[in-house]
Amino acid sequence: MNINEISSKEKTKNEIEVQKLVDTKISFISKPNEIQACTINLEDTDENLKELGLTKEHGNWYVKNRKHFPNPVNNNSVLIKYNENDIGHCSTEDFLAKYVNYEEFKQRNIKDIKKEDLESNKFEKQYTKYNNIYISLAESGTTLKSKEGNFSTQYGVIAVENHEGNHRFYEMETGTFLEKYMPDPMNPISTLAYSIIKELKEKNLDESKSTFEIYLNKFRHIDRDIRSYQEYFSEYENTLDLREKYRHANMLVRELQTMYEGKMKKLTYEDKLKMAESLLIGLNQNSDINDFERQLRIKYILLYLLPKTNNHQHLKGSVPKDTIIELAKEKELNIDEIEKAYEKAGNGFESLDEFSNTYGTIARSIRYMEDYKVAINSIIEEAIKNEQLTVEIRCSILGLKDKEGNEITGWDAGEYIVRVIEEIQTTKENCPKIGFTILGYRGRDWKPEEVDEHSRLTIELAKKYPNKKFSFDLAGPEDTGYPAIFFKDAFEAIYKYNETTEGEKIGITVHAGETPTYDEGKEGYYSVREALQINSDRIGHAVRAVDDLETLNLLKADGATVEICGVCNVLSIPINTENHTHHPIDELIKREIPITICTDNDSICGTNIINEYALLLISGHKEVASWDTIIKIARHGIECSFITENDKKEALETFEERVKDINHLLKTYTTIVEDTIEDIILKIESIFNEKDEDSENGDSLYI
């Protein structure tokens, strides 16, 4: 459900045209642009300096391209080779600012270059320069704002949004665009838009304004809400409700998972990179699949490599099914009953209470303290395989027992889990950073004072371990349970601790806006408002926030991060998003409300963090569908995670290095569409009419 603000101020024609540019912009990425660089030692022989492409005049050394680089080089210069015939230079300081500390110059994503890597007088190492842009076609005569001032567009010119945003643009000729950029692998409409611009360039030779207007119209009428699953299940068109749309999109994600998980999951990160490169090269050389299929596969491979977080993951609901069954057998529980619970989970639930009952059936397998060690270890193992850089262990610490059936105090349970996390962090290779979230339950079937006890225990653990990160969550049914404000004393105790501690502060997250109603009859979005009133750092779900404009504005002003759990909110408990035609993620991103992608309950919901990203892309969320946006969301997942500040710093460093690796890998994505827009539409309409059901390598059915 989208909320549209209606302004009473009448917009001018130009303002309307600029808004059209903003509304119709589409993401693209630069073609691989490899450069080489080296430092200079002018004491070297003339012969060696000439081999670098330098010429000597009046005792000074120059690059041949004197038009752009008129000054002589010196020992503080860095030579930059763009190709054999194009060599430039800059000072070491400019090189560091422009190529290494690229954000200062708004260069963004110029990767793989470090000053200390450069050798004197040797062009040896290649570095990849990559960036992501948003473009649109502008109607002739539109006045646009740029950093340099206002300008009026001419027909046949592309408007490119500046990286700093604020609806500022600069001009680019179509030929320059085609030379430098290619479709964004995360954006299904980017390929279509590229084809339109390519045709425009060819037709524009007659300098006909009417020709440009035809292609302007084509560009603006591309369906920005295109959903990949519709190309596979075209007979359904737009008649499906949100849950059915996700169900069909999920079928595609499962096929992609079947195709690539076996090849990637158990590999180290370094070996995943090598495998991904091999797969991408193979895709580009495979003439048996069309560009649309190729793009879907590339999407999934890149998402597999993407460094990720999972900031909303309940322990008992996320332990792999095989581990749950093994634990159940040890306790001689009814395995058939557990299998039926998983089957029921696969079909979805009519209410959060029904979900909670099924959750309880599965969670009975995790009963003793030792079970928690097995459970946490299994979650960390899955996180490593899915390229997560952080994990938050989220659970209650009251009601645990030992194997003799003796009750364990909440303090002893908390201490035990801290020790388990410490052991895993010190012994497990490639272990992600781990935080510990202690969960209080708001359901009226539980004692409300246990929420206060969980809060107290969280504070006591934080006092004993000031250099570890703890956080507190309020979960349970919002519609039938106690409202968050009922537990204000529990939250105020944490605020008081955070104000005085010199150690790590306790993070706060609250399940809010998950259900259509709240506190036995109120609209669901009131739960989000209340979570903001108690100063939550993050909010779990918040899907009902989009039902109310004021709530959205409050959410944006507050800055709290929304924990998005797509599969759970749409497929597992569809009542949470009833009456929604789209998942709210688009509205949240459009309004610049920070989000993080999560799973909620991996095992019960039949999902993982890779599939959550893939499902959001394939089910057609235009605000998500760009590589740049995916990177920002994943990065913010670390920034908002409940881990120590030192761990966060290290995780962000690893994140940037791995994004650098993936951006370098993008050079293998070099397929440039040669078809006309009409050809592509015809191709899409005929996709997968012939399915290779006998394929033995998993390349069957929908992919």
GUGU-735046 format. One line per field, with one value per residue (C-alpha): x, y, z. Coordinates in nm, 3 decimals. Example, Ala and Ser with C-alpha at 12.3 -4.5 7.8 and 13.67 -1.06 7.14 Angstrom:
<pts>
east (1.230 1.367)
north (-0.450 -0.106)
up (0.780 0.714)
</pts>
This chain:
<pts>
east (0.000 0.153 0.089 0.094 0.138 -0.077 0.078 -0.152 0.116 0.062 0.368 0.507 0.540 0.916 0.877 0.642 0.896 1.178 0.955 0.900 1.278 1.296 1.003 1.136 1.506 1.665 1.989 2.291 2.649 2.969 3.137 3.457 3.718 4.056 4.349 4.712 4.915 5.271 5.487 5.779 6.151 6.305 6.653 6.584 6.732 6.583 6.516 6.303 6.112 6.036 5.901 5.642 5.518 5.691 5.866 6.146 6.150 6.389 6.497 6.141 5.935 5.577 5.300 5.211 4.857 4.969 4.618 4.484 4.811 5.026 5.250 5.566 5.574 5.790 5.888 5.563 5.353 5.151 5.122 4.779 4.745 4.388 4.498 4.813 4.762 4.616 4.839 4.775 4.923 4.837 5.007 5.030 4.791 4.532 4.574 4.505 4.204 4.055 4.126 4.180 3.965 3.713 3.415 3.577 3.557 3.217 3.384 3.221 3.320 3.660 3.814 4.125 4.380 4.615 4.910 5.141 5.067 5.223 5.576 5.809 5.827 5.625 5.275 5.202 4.882 4.538 4.271 3.899 3.706 3.332 3.033 2.654 2.436 2.069 1.958 1.643 1.548 1.463 1.209 1.376 1.393 1.367 1.565 1.775 1.993 2.353 2.651 2.769 2.433 2.110 2.098 1.832 1.830 1.843 1.668 1.875 2.047 2.037 1.989 2.214 2.140 2.438 2.557 2.478 2.111 1.876 1.731 2.035 2.135 2.400 2.385 2.533 2.521 2.362 2.683 2.888 2.637 2.644 3.022 3.059 2.760 2.567 2.250 2.241 2.241 1.996 1.742 1.514 1.410 1.763 1.813 1.494 1.593 1.940 1.787 1.567 1.867 2.067 1.788 1.755 2.123 2.085 1.765 1.886 2.130 1.868 1.852 1.476 1.313 1.001 1.213 1.346 0.995 0.890 1.171 1.116 0.761 0.884 1.134 0.880 0.624 0.849 0.670 0.884 0.699 0.800 0.814 1.037 0.788 0.531 0.754 0.742 0.377 0.230 -0.117 -0.167 -0.087 -0.188 -0.477 -0.274 -0.285 0.044 0.086 0.032 0.276 0.537 0.455 0.528 0.840 0.953 0.929 1.187 1.412 1.398 1.498 1.794 1.882 1.870 2.090 2.365 2.360 2.527 2.805 2.864 2.746 3.031 3.312 3.530 3.476 3.787 3.671 3.321 3.479 3.657 3.342 3.136 3.383 3.367 2.986 2.961 3.200 2.999 2.675 2.816 2.932 2.606 2.409 2.125 1.982 1.849 1.946 1.652 1.744 2.108 2.029 1.833 2.120 2.378 2.159 2.154 2.528 2.613 2.371 2.540 2.874 2.729 2.850 2.532 2.387 2.076 1.960 1.624 1.660 1.495 1.713 1.461 1.292 1.620 1.793 1.814 1.543 1.793 1.938 1.589 1.501 1.824 1.756 1.396 1.509 1.740 1.437 1.208 0.965 0.696 0.881 0.563 0.416 0.725 0.720 0.354 0.444 0.705 0.452 0.200 0.465 0.523 0.157 0.147 -0.059 -0.384 -0.268 0.038 -0.108 -0.127 0.232 0.335 0.170 0.356 0.675 0.625 0.592 0.923 1.099 1.035 1.339 1.557 1.498 1.826 2.123 2.337 2.078 2.144 2.509 2.410 2.150 2.385 2.661 2.424 2.307 2.667 2.753 2.468 2.571 2.924 2.792 2.562 2.844 2.709 2.951 2.735 2.492 2.265 2.168 1.812 1.634 1.477 1.697 1.422 1.277 1.584 1.660 1.948 1.922 1.804 1.508 1.635 1.548 1.839 1.835 1.817 2.158 2.321 2.151 2.275 2.629 2.624 2.522 2.793 3.052 2.917 2.947 3.302 3.403 3.258 3.425 3.767 3.751 3.546 3.723 3.571 3.331 3.106 3.083 2.824 2.589 2.346 1.985 1.776 1.407 1.107 0.761 0.452 0.188 -0.086 -0.037 0.301 0.383 0.442 0.697 0.927 0.982 1.112 1.330 1.476 1.553 1.723 1.931 2.037 2.164 2.347 2.518 2.618 2.767 2.974 3.084 3.112 3.315 3.050 2.735 2.394 2.053 1.692 1.388 1.016 0.839 0.508 0.158 0.093 -0.277 -0.360 -0.058 0.037 0.130 0.496 0.424 0.303 0.670 0.802 0.986 1.187 1.292 1.360 1.599 1.797 1.798 1.931 2.209 2.302 2.331 2.591 2.790 3.136 3.105 2.895 2.540 2.246 2.062 1.681 1.455 1.078 0.843 0.600 0.363 0.367 -0.007 -0.309 -0.439 -0.266 -0.351 -0.687 -0.841 -0.621 -0.481 -0.151 0.054 -0.003 0.238 0.513 0.439 0.464 0.794 0.927 0.803 1.013 1.320 1.378 1.699 1.536 1.183 1.095 0.870 0.679 0.481 0.170 0.357 0.271 -0.099 -0.056 0.133 0.196 0.351 0.582 0.689 0.755 0.955 1.171 1.229 1.330 1.584 1.507 1.596 1.319 1.398 1.240 1.133 0.974 0.898 0.755 0.533 0.396 0.412 0.430 0.182 0.002 -0.253 0.030 0.024 -0.344 -0.484 -0.129 -0.067 0.310 0.551 0.612 0.988 0.952 0.770 1.026 1.323 1.155 1.106 1.469 1.368 1.664 1.606 1.791 1.701 1.636 1.482 1.290 1.279 1.491 1.382 1.013 0.967 1.174 1.409 1.764 1.922 2.025 1.672 1.528 1.734 1.655 1.281 1.260 1.433 1.238 0.898 0.932 1.034 1.162 1.325 1.533 1.630 1.976 2.318 2.389 2.078 2.157 2.507 2.367 2.112 2.374 2.620 2.356 2.289 2.634 2.597 2.277 2.379 2.400 2.769 3.057 3.194 3.528 3.352 3.145 3.454 3.620 3.302 3.270 3.632 3.568 3.248 3.424 3.698 3.444 3.233 3.557 3.605 3.251 3.277 3.596 3.407 3.143 3.388 3.280 2.926 2.993 2.690 2.554 2.206 2.203 1.827 1.567 1.307 1.046 1.274 1.325 0.953 0.892 1.166 1.021 0.678 0.823 1.053 1.052 0.784 1.026 1.144 1.433 1.283 1.549 1.847 2.069 2.262 1.971 1.919 1.557 1.205 1.185 1.552)
north (0.000 0.330 0.659 0.966 1.310 1.570 1.915 2.213 2.410 2.408 2.281 2.449 2.259 2.236 2.103 1.836 1.744 1.717 1.497 1.273 1.235 1.133 0.891 0.727 0.698 0.355 0.217 0.114 0.015 0.117 -0.122 -0.269 0.005 -0.135 0.095 0.047 0.277 0.320 0.571 0.746 0.749 1.014 0.888 0.581 0.553 0.749 0.420 0.288 0.614 0.616 0.260 0.404 0.626 0.946 1.198 1.435 1.805 2.070 1.842 1.763 1.447 1.466 1.222 1.224 1.348 1.710 1.839 1.716 1.687 1.989 1.986 1.773 1.471 1.461 1.210 1.285 1.188 0.873 0.760 0.623 0.414 0.393 0.209 0.179 0.518 0.709 0.783 1.053 1.155 1.325 1.400 1.133 1.338 1.360 0.991 0.900 1.131 1.041 0.671 0.543 0.769 0.795 0.911 1.252 1.311 1.140 0.891 0.596 0.239 0.298 -0.018 -0.232 0.049 0.111 0.346 0.098 -0.160 0.057 -0.006 0.252 0.264 -0.055 -0.085 -0.433 -0.457 -0.388 -0.213 -0.202 0.123 0.071 0.286 0.281 0.559 0.644 0.790 0.911 1.077 1.446 1.635 1.905 2.242 2.106 2.319 2.102 2.181 2.067 2.140 2.389 2.566 2.536 2.423 2.355 2.008 1.934 1.641 1.325 1.387 1.162 1.312 1.147 1.195 1.315 1.079 1.332 1.315 1.606 1.559 1.721 1.603 1.642 1.574 1.282 1.208 0.876 0.763 0.833 0.646 0.337 0.344 0.361 0.185 -0.141 -0.281 -0.319 -0.695 -0.644 -0.445 -0.639 -0.324 -0.196 -0.422 -0.293 0.069 0.004 -0.131 0.178 0.410 0.199 0.225 0.596 0.644 0.465 0.648 0.985 1.021 1.219 1.468 1.443 1.580 1.374 1.057 1.141 1.202 0.854 0.695 0.928 0.795 0.434 0.492 0.649 0.377 0.088 -0.090 0.000 -0.261 -0.549 -0.874 -1.153 -1.422 -1.275 -1.369 -1.730 -1.741 -1.494 -1.648 -1.502 -1.146 -0.906 -1.106 -1.256 -1.118 -1.031 -1.375 -1.558 -1.325 -1.410 -1.779 -1.781 -1.569 -1.804 -2.097 -1.925 -1.852 -2.219 -2.322 -2.084 -2.222 -2.579 -2.479 -2.296 -2.386 -2.723 -2.553 -2.269 -2.339 -2.543 -2.349 -2.094 -1.733 -1.738 -2.054 -1.908 -1.617 -1.854 -2.060 -1.745 -1.622 -1.957 -1.956 -1.598 -1.667 -1.977 -1.778 -1.518 -1.788 -1.984 -1.907 -2.141 -1.899 -1.552 -1.229 -1.241 -1.586 -1.486 -1.181 -1.387 -1.628 -1.352 -1.187 -1.496 -1.563 -1.205 -1.224 -1.543 -1.362 -1.045 -0.994 -0.999 -0.965 -1.113 -0.883 -1.046 -1.420 -1.616 -1.897 -2.182 -2.098 -2.076 -2.401 -2.622 -2.888 -3.176 -3.052 -3.014 -3.372 -3.508 -3.323 -3.447 -3.809 -3.776 -3.675 -3.938 -3.672 -3.742 -3.693 -3.717 -3.429 -3.218 -3.308 -3.202 -2.874 -2.804 -2.898 -2.660 -2.390 -2.438 -2.360 -2.045 -1.946 -1.759 -1.573 -1.500 -1.716 -2.014 -1.944 -1.934 -2.271 -2.437 -2.263 -2.421 -2.770 -2.738 -2.549 -2.829 -3.004 -2.731 -2.792 -2.823 -2.591 -2.820 -2.797 -2.424 -2.490 -2.723 -2.471 -2.171 -2.369 -2.477 -2.117 -1.994 -2.273 -2.164 -1.800 -1.879 -2.070 -1.780 -1.521 -1.341 -1.106 -1.074 -1.288 -1.192 -1.481 -1.393 -1.594 -1.599 -1.707 -1.799 -2.148 -2.347 -2.683 -2.923 -3.284 -3.395 -3.160 -2.906 -2.544 -2.318 -1.957 -1.687 -1.562 -1.904 -1.949 -1.610 -1.682 -2.019 -1.867 -1.600 -1.877 -2.072 -1.763 -1.700 -2.060 -2.049 -1.715 -1.843 -2.188 -2.155 -2.046 -1.748 -1.693 -1.387 -1.119 -1.224 -1.025 -1.156 -1.034 -1.132 -1.163 -1.076 -1.205 -0.981 -1.257 -1.254 -1.628 -1.553 -1.371 -1.003 -0.969 -1.199 -0.913 -0.700 -0.991 -1.028 -0.655 -0.680 -0.980 -0.802 -0.509 -0.735 -0.926 -0.598 -0.480 -0.796 -0.797 -0.426 -0.507 -0.741 -0.632 -0.717 -0.610 -0.645 -0.740 -0.739 -1.005 -1.188 -1.121 -0.748 -0.795 -1.002 -0.935 -0.653 -0.322 -0.221 0.076 -0.171 -0.259 0.098 0.026 -0.247 -0.006 0.285 0.066 0.004 0.376 0.457 0.201 0.330 0.688 0.593 0.303 0.347 0.008 -0.106 0.029 -0.213 -0.210 -0.205 -0.360 -0.409 -0.618 -0.354 -0.302 -0.674 -0.739 -0.552 -0.475 -0.383 -0.399 -0.570 -0.345 -0.049 -0.012 -0.197 0.114 0.241 -0.030 0.138 0.476 0.325 0.155 0.496 0.650 0.404 0.491 0.165 0.155 -0.091 -0.208 -0.563 -0.591 -0.254 -0.361 -0.177 0.155 0.224 0.231 0.575 0.875 1.033 0.709 0.699 1.058 0.979 0.673 0.872 1.154 0.908 0.719 0.376 0.089 -0.144 -0.516 -0.649 -1.016 -1.071 -1.443 -1.438 -1.134 -1.241 -1.621 -1.754 -1.516 -1.349 -1.176 -0.937 -0.786 -0.830 -0.554 -0.473 -0.502 -0.457 -0.533 -0.205 -0.213 0.013 0.281 0.268 0.300 0.578 0.773 0.708 0.507 0.279 -0.095 -0.421 -0.754 -1.044 -1.393 -1.401 -1.782 -1.952 -2.309 -2.259 -2.008 -2.218 -1.937 -1.807 -1.465 -1.518 -1.613 -1.311 -1.076 -1.276 -1.286 -0.910 -0.861 -1.122 -1.027 -0.680 -0.401 -0.118 0.072 -0.236 -0.325 -0.177 -0.306 0.027 -0.007 -0.368 -0.265 0.022 -0.207 -0.471 -0.212 -0.059 -0.407 -0.388 -0.024 -0.098 -0.441 -0.508 -0.600 -0.418 -0.103 -0.276 -0.571 -0.331 -0.152 -0.480 -0.610 -0.291 -0.322 -0.681 -0.568 -0.306 -0.550 -0.809 -0.558 -0.462 -0.829 -0.854 -0.529 -0.662 -0.979 -0.771 -0.732 -1.083 -0.951 -0.810 -0.917 -0.609 -0.644 -0.627 -0.669 -0.401 -0.335 -0.518 -0.822 -0.828 -0.808 -1.096 -1.295 -1.233 -1.345 -1.672 -1.745 -2.102 -2.233 -2.517 -2.657 -2.900 -3.139 -3.403 -3.188 -3.360 -3.055 -2.870 -2.634 -2.741 -2.613 -2.237 -2.147)
up (0.000 -0.102 0.073 -0.151 -0.004 -0.174 -0.188 -0.199 -0.381 -0.756 -0.939 -1.248 -1.575 -1.523 -1.169 -1.303 -1.571 -1.316 -1.100 -1.404 -1.430 -1.066 -1.101 -1.418 -1.337 -1.384 -1.244 -1.455 -1.377 -1.550 -1.787 -1.647 -1.669 -1.580 -1.523 -1.426 -1.204 -1.079 -0.899 -1.075 -1.009 -1.236 -1.143 -1.356 -1.706 -1.993 -2.170 -1.885 -1.851 -2.224 -2.190 -1.953 -2.236 -2.122 -2.347 -2.249 -2.340 -2.208 -1.924 -1.809 -1.855 -1.988 -2.077 -2.445 -2.374 -2.323 -2.397 -2.063 -1.871 -1.969 -1.661 -1.631 -1.400 -1.087 -0.820 -0.636 -0.939 -0.995 -1.357 -1.454 -1.769 -1.900 -2.214 -2.423 -2.587 -2.292 -1.994 -1.736 -1.405 -1.077 -0.749 -0.481 -0.266 -0.545 -0.617 -0.256 -0.241 -0.578 -0.604 -0.251 -0.033 -0.314 -0.106 -0.058 -0.434 -0.467 -0.702 -0.521 -0.572 -0.730 -0.601 -0.575 -0.552 -0.262 -0.277 -0.105 -0.378 -0.648 -0.768 -0.913 -1.292 -1.337 -1.483 -1.354 -1.155 -1.300 -1.097 -1.165 -1.160 -1.108 -1.030 -1.028 -1.177 -1.222 -1.555 -1.724 -2.053 -2.027 -2.236 -2.445 -2.270 -1.918 -1.674 -1.446 -1.147 -1.139 -0.918 -1.178 -1.201 -1.398 -1.760 -2.022 -2.180 -2.552 -2.717 -2.742 -2.410 -2.105 -1.759 -1.501 -1.132 -0.932 -0.660 -0.390 -0.490 -0.414 -0.765 -0.924 -1.269 -1.534 -1.908 -2.098 -2.469 -2.563 -2.733 -2.422 -2.210 -2.435 -2.436 -2.059 -1.903 -1.912 -1.749 -1.371 -1.299 -1.009 -1.210 -1.450 -1.640 -1.687 -1.990 -2.152 -2.094 -2.235 -2.554 -2.592 -2.557 -2.803 -3.059 -2.990 -3.065 -3.400 -3.498 -3.375 -3.666 -3.860 -3.570 -3.555 -3.243 -3.310 -3.311 -2.966 -2.834 -2.951 -2.752 -2.459 -2.445 -2.468 -2.189 -1.957 -2.012 -1.910 -1.627 -1.325 -1.122 -1.351 -1.155 -1.269 -1.173 -1.413 -1.703 -1.587 -1.485 -1.734 -1.721 -1.373 -1.479 -1.199 -1.056 -0.771 -0.419 -0.250 -0.096 -0.425 -0.599 -0.337 -0.356 -0.729 -0.691 -0.416 -0.659 -0.877 -0.581 -0.479 -0.832 -0.821 -0.479 -0.614 -0.905 -0.718 -0.348 -0.405 -0.598 -0.350 0.004 0.152 -0.013 0.162 0.062 -0.157 -0.334 -0.373 -0.558 -0.795 -0.847 -0.909 -1.168 -1.345 -1.335 -1.466 -1.751 -1.836 -1.833 -2.070 -2.309 -2.292 -2.608 -2.507 -2.252 -2.318 -2.146 -1.909 -1.777 -1.763 -1.552 -1.298 -1.254 -1.225 -0.962 -0.742 -0.777 -0.674 -0.380 -0.266 -0.248 -0.093 0.266 0.473 0.822 0.984 1.261 1.334 1.380 1.662 1.791 1.821 1.491 1.300 1.396 1.082 1.065 1.066 1.394 1.545 1.447 1.601 1.927 1.925 1.883 2.182 2.390 2.233 2.116 1.858 1.528 1.320 1.518 1.449 1.079 1.063 1.232 0.963 0.695 0.847 0.858 0.486 0.417 0.629 0.933 0.974 1.286 1.497 1.775 1.535 1.435 1.803 1.873 1.585 1.694 2.038 1.891 1.707 1.987 2.241 2.097 2.247 2.615 2.801 2.839 2.626 2.348 2.325 2.248 1.962 1.840 1.846 1.674 1.395 1.338 1.317 1.071 0.843 0.877 0.760 0.458 0.369 0.392 0.699 0.872 1.184 1.385 1.672 1.900 2.005 2.277 2.622 2.915 3.160 3.200 3.091 3.257 3.284 3.166 3.510 3.481 3.733 3.657 3.567 3.685 3.421 3.529 3.488 3.150 3.033 3.154 2.979 2.645 2.680 2.729 2.430 2.210 2.336 2.261 1.910 1.835 1.940 1.778 1.460 1.144 0.958 1.248 1.207 1.476 1.735 1.957 2.221 2.222 2.525 2.453 2.667 2.571 2.578 2.543 2.806 2.851 3.014 3.335 3.244 3.526 3.327 3.080 3.369 3.478 3.129 3.128 3.468 3.358 3.040 3.246 3.494 3.214 3.047 3.377 3.417 3.052 2.958 2.646 2.505 2.324 2.463 2.342 2.453 2.246 2.319 2.111 2.104 1.965 1.933 1.864 2.174 2.398 2.631 2.462 2.473 2.700 2.965 3.017 3.033 3.360 3.186 2.912 3.147 3.346 3.027 2.936 3.283 3.243 2.897 3.028 3.289 3.144 2.998 2.830 2.537 2.548 2.542 2.210 2.202 1.942 1.963 1.752 1.626 1.334 1.256 1.286 1.141 1.492 1.815 2.184 2.130 1.868 1.774 1.423 1.383 1.309 1.666 1.776 1.570 1.727 2.073 1.988 1.885 2.209 2.408 2.197 2.011 1.807 1.569 1.499 1.404 1.094 1.096 0.787 0.910 0.934 0.569 0.657 0.811 0.676 1.015 1.141 0.839 0.904 1.270 1.171 0.930 1.180 1.451 1.238 1.385 1.151 1.034 1.038 0.716 0.724 0.381 0.381 0.732 0.676 0.340 0.315 0.672 0.840 0.545 0.768 0.862 0.513 0.430 0.204 0.088 -0.285 -0.239 0.040 0.228 0.161 -0.145 0.052 0.333 0.096 -0.103 0.219 0.321 0.628 0.712 0.673 0.723 0.557 0.798 0.811 1.143 1.164 0.898 0.957 1.036 0.753 0.511 0.421 0.456 0.422 0.057 -0.040 0.144 -0.076 -0.391 -0.318 -0.273 -0.608 -0.804 -0.663 -0.812 -0.575 -0.791 -0.503 -0.418 -0.774 -0.810 -0.713 -0.541 -0.322 -0.234 -0.122 0.089 0.258 0.332 0.464 0.691 0.828 0.987 1.092 1.287 1.419 1.792 1.805 1.975 1.816 1.750 1.588 1.382 1.258 1.159 0.993 0.788 0.675 0.565 0.397 0.186 0.087 -0.023 -0.212 -0.383 -0.481 -0.616 -0.810 -0.966 -1.052 -1.229 -1.515 -1.620 -1.661 -2.006 -2.203 -2.380 -2.521 -2.901 -2.946 -3.004 -2.737 -2.945 -2.974 -2.599 -2.527 -2.768 -2.598 -2.255 -2.372 -2.497 -2.203 -2.083 -2.317 -2.361 -2.027 -2.012 -1.757 -1.815 -1.724 -1.469 -1.355 -1.198 -1.493 -1.527 -1.478 -1.439 -1.473)
</pts>
